[in-house]
Amino acid sequence: MTVKVGINGYGTVGKRIADAVSQQDDMEVIGVAKRSPTYEAEMAAEKGYPFYAASDKYMDDFEKKNIPVEGMLEDLLEKADIIVDGTPKKAGYKPIYEKAGVKALWQGGEDHELTGLSFNSMANYDEAYGADYLRVVSCNTTGLLRTLYPLHQKVGIDNCKAVMVRRGADPWDTSRGPINSIDPVLNIPSHHGPDVKSVVPEIDIQTTAVKVPSTIMHLHSVIVELEKEVDTQKVIDIWDETPRIKFFEASQGVKSTAMVMEWAKDRNNLRGDINEIAVWKDAVKVEGSTLYYYQAIHQESDIVPENIDAIRAMCKVEKDNEKSIQMTNDAMGIE
């Protein structure tokens, strides 16, 4: 079975998911939709993605820029098995998807209540199997689940406290940055802890967040109270066996988020992305039953493979999450 995937919203997330879908053997992009004729719309057409207008407001502008329009969003929905929504949060497309009778998945900017099902490939793939609607949790929540869930499974977690050191804005977003400030997020706890619990309610976690004048990655400082005493090597071994976690060390010259991103560029990753969660191996430490570690999150790309796995689960292409994760990783070159 080849899943026919439509993308509504061809921006930071949508274009990455479209390219990832194109790398898979069991799914294809049958069209992308966007409201306005930005350079990204032009590039979608250049890549051969059938283009649909999400609004008729800019139809004349699409024609002026020689962007061939196949039809409206509603026409795309008629052809798609599933729609990936990459539009700005609270854009309000769910009634349109419901009317069309098409499966849909959203990103972490939306509230859990929109779908009642929040997704992580390792933690609750079975719940997503055959689902009509779900949301892939945010980049930070995805990062927390990647490292916490295997510990929850294999050691047990009494409690977790984590500080999200957040980038001020995405690199392209000059309307929100740069900032010459360190801004505490005054909503305590931050949304990330409850978001983790929306996927794995058993994990007791509290989070806070701070915004800093950087655009390239988020960084987490995490302290975990484990259910039993283990040595540091045990934790490292667990993560070494966990997909989509990449170890870095200061001895490699990787002492910062900037160097993590430089590694991704030197590896010739598409767009310089890093879909894995970066963990500093030489800063992982267990004292008794207390674990300390740092990890870095590339906010633009870590959720992309989760979207691919979600498509497989929702469309019943692959029932086993480990097989889906491996298929996605192999196709995308993820370690």
CORMO-V314441 format. One line per field, one symbol per residue. ss: DSSP state (H for helix, E for strand, L for the rest). phi: phi as a letter, one per 20 degrees, with the letter a starting at -180 (. if undefined). burial: 1 if it has 16 or more other C-alpha atoms within 10 Angstrom, else 0. A space follows every 50 residues. Layout:
# CORMO-V314441
ss: ???
phi: ???
burial: ???
This chain:
# CORMO-V314441
ss: LLEEEEEELLLHHHHHHHHHHHLLLLEEEEEEEELLLLHHHHHHHHLLLL EEELLHHHHHHHHHLLLLLLEEHHHHHHHLLEEEELLLLLLLLHHHHHHH LLEEEELLLLLHHHLLLEELLLLLHHHHLLLLEEEELLHHHHHHHHHHHH HHHHLLEEEEEEEEEEELLLLLLLLLLLLLLLEELLLLLLHHHHHHHHHL LLLLEEEEEEEELLLLLEEEEEEEEELLLLLHHHHHHHHHLLLLEEEELH HHLLLLHHHHHHHHHHLLLHHHLLLLEEEEHHHLEEELLEEEEEEEELLL LLLHHHHHHHHHHHLLLLLLHHHHHHHHHHHHLLL
phi: .dfeddddodcgegfffgffgfeeedbbeerccbfceffffffffffnfg dcefbefdgfffffelefdfreggffffeeebdeedfgglfneggfffff mdfbcddffefgfgdmbdcbgfebggfefnfecbceffgffgfffgefff fgfdcocfaccbdeeeffafgeeffdafddaddfeeecfffffgfgffec gfeebcccbcecfbcebecddccceefbfcegffffffffeefmcceccf fenddbffffffgffffmfgmmfcffeecfffdfbddmdddcadbccefe cfefffffffffffelebeeffffgffffffemee
burial: 00111111111111111111111100111111111110001101100011 11110000100100001000111101101111111110000001001001 01111111111100101111111011111111111111111111111111 11001111111111111111000000111000000000011111111111 00111111111111111111011111000101001100100111110100 00010110011011000010001111111110011100111111111111 11111111111111111110100111111001010
